[in-house]
Amino acid sequence: MIQVTWKIKHVLVSVVFLLILLLIFFAKYNSKHNAAQKTGQYLYKKFVFNDEIEYNKQLLQEASDRIQELEKKILALESQVPKSYPDVKFLNYLSRKRILITGGAGFVGSHLVDRLMLQGHEVIVADNFFTGRKRNVEHWIGHENFELIHHDIVNPLFIEVDEIYHLASPASPPHYMYNPVKTIKTNTLGTINMLGLARRLNARILIASTSEVYGDPDIHPQPETYWGHVNPIGPRACYDEGKRVSETLTYAYAKQENMQVRVARIFNTYGPRMHMNDGRVVSNFILQALQNDVITVYGSGDQTRSFQYVSDLVDGLVALMGSNYTQPINLGNPVEHSIIEFASIIKGLVGGRSKIKHLAQVEDDPQRRRPDITRAKKYLNWEPKVDLNAGLHKTVNYFKHELHRFKHSQRNKFLPEKP
Ligand SMILES: NC(=O)c1ccc[n+]([C@@H]2O[C@H](COP(=O)([O-])OP(=O)(O)OC[C@H]3O[C@@H](n4cnc5c(N)ncnc54)[C@H](O)[C@@H]3O)[C@@H](O)[C@H]2O)c1
């Protein structure tokens, strides 16, 4: 009996001992399991979560690659969509001419481009972009009748054309005085190159001369028969004498080579697409008034100028090219204004708070300028039509727009109007 009880005790102790062992084992297992769980979470966070960031980065990269690919495709597709151009007249091959305009990316040249393109001709512009800009003619780029050549006319140019309008030359004092030797080269070597081209092709050539050939005139108004009053070594001489030589060359070629030449003596012209740094009265006064700056008048302001709107000039140039008249012809507006009067007209048009201030007179500044346009009336049936206020209004709007431009896309507001 005692033996049985001892055995039972022995068994019970063993069971209790086993139970304790089991408890210890479970307790250890649990703590290990918890630690493993914690370590797992940590590892998950460290690796899996980081992988997620990497994965997202990868997704973003793929998306941006795809966007770039799509952008390329859009560009390619856009280039296939036909660009819309101003509506040009259709001329058949008999009446359509190939016309070269040197300086066609400049202020006057670009308006002439518009006119000849709208008439249905093929127009080639040769320009070195010294003062001209591609954007003056960009609305024609790609048109089957239009071509733009980056070319300096001081170098010869070999192309096939029927007519040449030779306009290439800086026109405003700050531009032509910037590199006087180059200005002389452009008006001498450049003119020789164009006359040579016209002779080779038997093409008619029109030279854009200037009222500056009259210098500071002592005859008023200036008829074409007046020989001028120019200082040959003054600051304006590179331009004035350059244009005078250009005229001399033109008539020497005409006489010697029996060529068809036309010479336009252009007076002050203004309008949209004028250069922002033109530096002449119209642009200076408008820009100063628009920015509420002082309007600067050089000298007393009693000196006079006459201003023609650019579309009037283009009418005159086209009429001259088409005429049989071979002598120089004045193209300008005979309505004369003193500079001070002009400053107050612009101030009135723009509004604002600008004051007029007088500065020292500029060297060799002509005192009076007004064209005698009897010849143009008689031989071209031409006279200016655009009223000063209407022309200035368009020009002020142009400058206003230019001043507020801050993106490349904000441009070409002044698309050609149908004549
Ligand atoms: N705007 C006027 O009031 C006025 C008055 C008298 C005469 N003109 C004459 O009319 C013509 C055009 O004047 P604008 O007012 O349009 O001037 P502009 O400066 O706007 O245009 C002249 C153009 O000729 C280009 N050019 C200059 N040198 C060149 C060269 N070596 N090779 C190729 N291209 C060159 C310029 O880049 C520019 O596109 C000029 O010959 C100028 O002398 C103009």
The ligand as an ORCA input file, in Angstrom:
! r2SCAN-3c Opt
* xyz 0 1
  N      12.083    102.892    -91.880
  C      12.352    104.075    -92.368
  O      11.860    105.084    -91.866
  C      13.262    104.212    -93.551
  C      13.527    105.494    -94.037
  C      14.364    105.628    -95.112
  C      14.906    104.521    -95.716
  N      14.646    103.289    -95.236
  C      15.298    102.146    -95.900
  O      14.407    101.062    -96.017
  C      15.101     99.844    -95.827
  C      14.421     99.028    -94.734
  O      14.442     99.776    -93.532
  P      13.718     99.261    -92.197
  O      13.172    100.420    -91.507
  O      12.838     98.105    -92.509
  O      14.972     98.784    -91.364
  P      15.193     97.435    -90.570
  O      16.462     97.616    -89.823
  O      13.993     97.049    -89.816
  O      15.389     96.383    -91.739
  C      16.603     96.212    -92.413
  C      16.796     94.733    -92.657
  O      18.041     94.524    -93.351
  C      18.742     93.464    -92.713
  N      20.167     93.653    -92.977
  C      20.977     94.645    -92.547
  N      22.221     94.456    -93.020
  C      22.196     93.335    -93.779
  C      23.172     92.611    -94.518
  N      24.442     93.011    -94.586
  N      22.786     91.482    -95.167
  C      21.506     91.048    -95.093
  N      20.546     91.689    -94.410
  C      20.893     92.813    -93.752
  C      18.375     93.597    -91.252
  O      18.592     92.422    -90.530
  C      16.897     93.947    -91.359
  O      16.094     92.796    -91.462
  C      16.545    100.194    -95.496
  O      17.337    100.095    -96.654
  C      16.459    101.635    -95.068
  O      17.650    102.331    -95.349
  C      13.836    103.112    -94.159
*
